[in-house]
Amino acid sequence: MMIGSLYIVAAPSGAGKTSLLKSLLERVPGVEVSVSYTTRPRRPGEREGINYHFVDPQTFQKMITQGRFLEHAEVFGNHYGTAKANILERLQQGIDVILEIDWQGARQIRRTLPEAVGIFIVPPSRETLEQRLRARGQDSRETIERRMCEAVAEMIHYNEFDYLVVNDEFEQALDGLRAIILARRLRVEVQQEKLRGLLARLVAGQEG
């Protein structure tokens, strides 16, 4: 069995997912965020293998043909995909892996790996979400309005996930994410695999 768990974490833009996951990785050992493949040009400051694996469209299409993606999608003319082999290897090693994808990608993942755990992060209100988008100071009014529409379209699918976390108070939301991961690590089937020797010694000589 795979000892590690695969987590699908989705959220509308501005809900604070990136900040939460950054803090989660700092506080919980044994968790990684999967690095996606993309045909999008590299932006200033981005690093190969850290932000994305950057490939040309021909290479990406070849990977699709070879069945190397767990999920893939086209967004604004660029392709994004989650490679299968490395994730399965890390799960076998007992590493928990997080995928930052949307609800459509989550559906694709669960067709292949139905045991994947879905976590959806939402803001405490639409007003707060809009304030956060404006506070970035990066987007025009038209872009913010478009992002708000996209956010509502994304949030409609919250009930397709297993857990729902409201990012109002940052530390409380972070504690919620930590609780999900730590609780799942204590499942009997996982502990049986990790603690096989200990459990065998504890119940030695007992039957039934």
Disulfide bonds with the S-S distance in Angstrom:
none
